[in-house]
Amino acid sequence: MMKFVLGALVLVVAGSVHAADVYKIDAKASSVAWKGSKKMGSSHHGGISVKDGDVTFNKGQLTGGNVVIDMTTVTNDDLKDSPDYQKKLVGHLSSDDFFSVTKFPTASFKITNVTAKSKTEAVVKGELTMIGKTNPIEFPVKFTVDKGIATGEALVKIDRTKWGLKYGSGNFFKELAGDKIINDEFELNLKLVAKK
């Protein structure tokens, strides 16, 4: 009887493992777009390259994953007509005022929980690590899985002050006013492509 139970348990576990499919993220086909804005309404946007990672699906449903972002690749897209200012902005974002990319060249996100909303939509919870600090975040995702290729899109809103990024924050520097105040929240638009 004990052998039968153990045998059945092994079959169940083996079946579960077999049902989980790991997809390797295609860094070149994936992208991260960022957008930051000031209190007075002006904003900047650009991109960051995906370094590597993977996502896991079980019977077509997203169940886990990990994404690594190369923070040394931060670019700006809205100041192409002002190359000197563009270079200055990217340098500032890379400095210790913001993402300290020399000290922390990568950021990462690890999925800890997925709540399915439909066959192609879910709410993802996980841990975002950047500049050496880790905090929980959650956001909705849309995804598809077809012929060995998984794609996903998500708009992630992040309160940078939770990671100690307080530069230009009106909530921490009360003497700031007008266009000097940078909103605490910035956006990341993720578009990931992964292959089985």
C-alpha positions as CSV (number, residue, x, y, z in Angstrom):
1,M,0.0,0.0,0.0
2,M,2.8,2.4,0.9
3,K,4.6,1.6,-2.3
4,F,1.4,2.4,-4.3
5,V,1.0,5.7,-2.5
6,L,4.6,6.7,-3.1
7,G,4.4,5.6,-6.7
8,A,1.2,7.7,-7.2
9,L,2.9,10.7,-5.6
10,V,5.9,10.4,-7.9
11,L,3.6,10.3,-10.9
12,V,1.8,13.4,-9.7
13,V,5.0,15.3,-9.1
14,A,6.5,14.2,-12.4
15,G,3.3,15.2,-14.2
16,S,3.4,18.6,-12.6
17,V,7.0,19.1,-13.5
18,H,6.3,18.1,-17.1
19,A,3.4,20.5,-17.3
20,A,5.6,23.5,-16.4
21,D,7.4,25.0,-19.4
22,V,10.3,27.4,-19.1
23,Y,10.7,30.0,-21.8
24,K,14.1,31.9,-22.2
25,I,13.7,35.6,-22.7
26,D,14.9,36.9,-26.0
27,A,16.8,40.0,-24.9
28,K,17.1,41.5,-28.4
29,A,13.4,41.1,-29.1
30,S,12.3,42.5,-25.7
31,S,12.3,46.1,-24.5
32,V,11.7,48.3,-21.5
33,A,10.5,51.9,-22.0
34,W,10.7,54.4,-19.2
35,K,8.9,57.6,-18.5
36,G,9.5,60.2,-15.8
37,S,7.7,63.4,-15.2
38,K,7.8,66.6,-13.2
39,K,5.1,68.1,-11.1
40,M,4.5,70.9,-13.6
41,G,3.8,68.4,-16.4
42,S,7.0,68.1,-18.4
43,S,8.4,64.7,-18.9
44,H,11.2,62.6,-20.4
45,H,11.2,59.1,-21.8
46,G,13.6,56.6,-23.2
47,G,14.6,52.9,-23.0
48,I,16.6,50.3,-21.1
49,S,17.8,47.0,-22.5
50,V,16.8,43.6,-21.1
51,K,19.8,41.5,-20.2
52,D,18.3,38.0,-19.7
53,G,15.7,36.0,-17.8
54,D,13.0,33.4,-18.1
55,V,9.3,32.9,-17.6
56,T,7.4,29.8,-16.6
57,F,4.0,28.6,-17.9
58,N,1.9,25.7,-16.7
59,K,-0.7,24.6,-19.2
60,G,-0.6,28.0,-20.9
61,Q,-0.9,30.0,-17.7
62,L,1.9,32.2,-16.4
63,T,3.2,30.9,-13.1
64,G,6.7,32.5,-12.5
65,G,9.7,34.2,-13.9
66,N,12.7,36.4,-13.5
67,V,13.9,39.4,-15.6
68,V,17.3,41.1,-15.4
69,I,17.6,44.7,-16.8
70,D,20.9,46.2,-17.9
71,M,20.9,49.6,-16.2
72,T,24.0,50.7,-18.0
73,T,22.0,50.9,-21.2
74,V,19.7,53.8,-20.2
75,T,18.9,56.0,-23.1
76,N,16.7,59.1,-23.8
77,D,14.5,59.4,-26.8
78,D,12.9,62.9,-26.5
79,L,16.0,65.1,-26.6
80,K,17.5,64.0,-29.9
81,D,17.5,67.6,-31.1
82,S,19.5,68.6,-28.0
83,P,22.4,66.1,-27.9
84,D,24.3,67.9,-25.1
85,Y,21.2,68.0,-22.9
86,Q,20.4,64.5,-23.8
87,K,23.9,63.3,-22.7
88,K,23.6,65.3,-19.5
89,L,20.2,63.8,-18.6
90,V,21.4,60.2,-19.2
91,G,24.5,60.9,-17.2
92,H,22.4,62.3,-14.4
93,L,20.1,59.2,-14.4
94,S,23.1,57.0,-14.3
95,S,24.7,58.9,-11.4
96,D,24.4,58.4,-7.6
97,D,21.5,60.9,-7.6
98,F,19.4,58.2,-9.3
99,F,20.4,54.7,-10.3
100,S,24.1,54.5,-9.5
101,V,24.7,52.3,-12.5
102,T,28.5,51.9,-11.8
103,K,27.7,50.4,-8.5
104,F,24.5,48.6,-9.5
105,P,24.7,47.8,-13.2
106,T,21.6,45.6,-13.2
107,A,18.1,45.6,-11.8
108,S,15.9,42.5,-11.5
109,F,12.3,41.4,-11.0
110,K,11.3,38.0,-9.6
111,I,7.7,36.8,-9.7
112,T,6.5,35.5,-6.4
113,N,2.7,35.1,-7.1
114,V,0.4,35.1,-10.1
115,T,-3.4,35.6,-10.0
116,A,-5.0,34.6,-13.2
117,K,-7.8,36.9,-14.5
118,S,-8.3,35.1,-17.9
119,K,-6.4,32.9,-20.3
120,T,-4.3,35.9,-21.4
121,E,-4.4,38.3,-18.4
122,A,-3.1,38.1,-14.8
123,V,-2.0,40.2,-11.9
124,V,1.7,39.6,-11.0
125,K,3.3,40.1,-7.6
126,G,7.0,40.1,-7.2
127,E,10.2,41.6,-5.9
128,L,11.9,44.4,-7.7
129,T,15.6,44.9,-6.9
130,M,17.5,48.0,-7.9
131,I,20.3,50.1,-6.5
132,G,20.8,47.3,-4.0
133,K,17.3,47.4,-2.4
134,T,14.4,45.0,-2.8
135,N,10.7,45.9,-2.5
136,P,7.5,44.2,-3.5
137,I,5.4,45.5,-6.4
138,E,2.4,44.2,-8.4
139,F,0.9,45.0,-11.7
140,P,-1.4,43.6,-14.4
141,V,0.1,41.7,-17.4
142,K,-1.2,40.6,-20.8
143,F,0.4,37.6,-22.4
144,T,0.1,35.0,-25.2
145,V,1.7,31.6,-25.8
146,D,1.8,30.3,-29.3
147,K,4.1,27.8,-31.1
148,G,6.9,27.9,-28.6
149,I,6.9,31.7,-28.2
150,A,5.6,33.6,-25.2
151,T,5.0,37.4,-25.3
152,G,4.0,39.7,-22.5
153,E,3.2,43.3,-22.0
154,A,2.8,45.3,-18.7
155,L,2.8,48.9,-17.6
156,V,4.5,49.1,-14.2
157,K,4.2,52.2,-12.0
158,I,7.0,52.5,-9.4
159,D,7.4,54.8,-6.4
160,R,11.1,55.4,-6.6
161,T,11.3,56.8,-3.0
162,K,10.8,53.3,-1.7
163,W,14.2,52.5,-3.1
164,G,15.7,55.6,-1.6
165,L,15.6,57.6,-4.9
166,K,14.6,60.9,-3.3
167,Y,16.3,63.4,-5.7
168,G,13.9,66.2,-6.6
169,S,11.1,64.7,-4.5
170,G,8.7,67.4,-3.2
171,N,7.7,65.0,-0.4
172,F,11.2,65.0,1.0
173,F,12.6,68.4,0.0
174,K,9.9,70.9,1.0
175,E,12.0,73.8,-0.3
176,L,11.6,72.7,-3.9
177,A,9.0,74.4,-6.0
178,G,7.5,74.3,-9.5
179,D,9.5,72.7,-12.2
180,K,12.2,71.6,-9.8
181,I,9.9,68.9,-8.3
182,I,10.1,65.5,-9.9
183,N,7.2,63.1,-9.4
184,D,8.0,60.2,-7.1
185,E,6.3,57.7,-9.5
186,F,7.8,56.7,-12.8
187,E,6.6,54.2,-15.4
188,L,8.1,51.2,-17.1
189,N,6.5,49.8,-20.1
190,L,7.6,46.2,-20.5
191,K,7.4,44.2,-23.7
192,L,8.9,40.7,-23.4
193,V,9.5,37.9,-25.9
194,A,10.5,34.5,-24.7
195,K,11.2,31.2,-26.5
196,K,10.8,27.7,-25.3
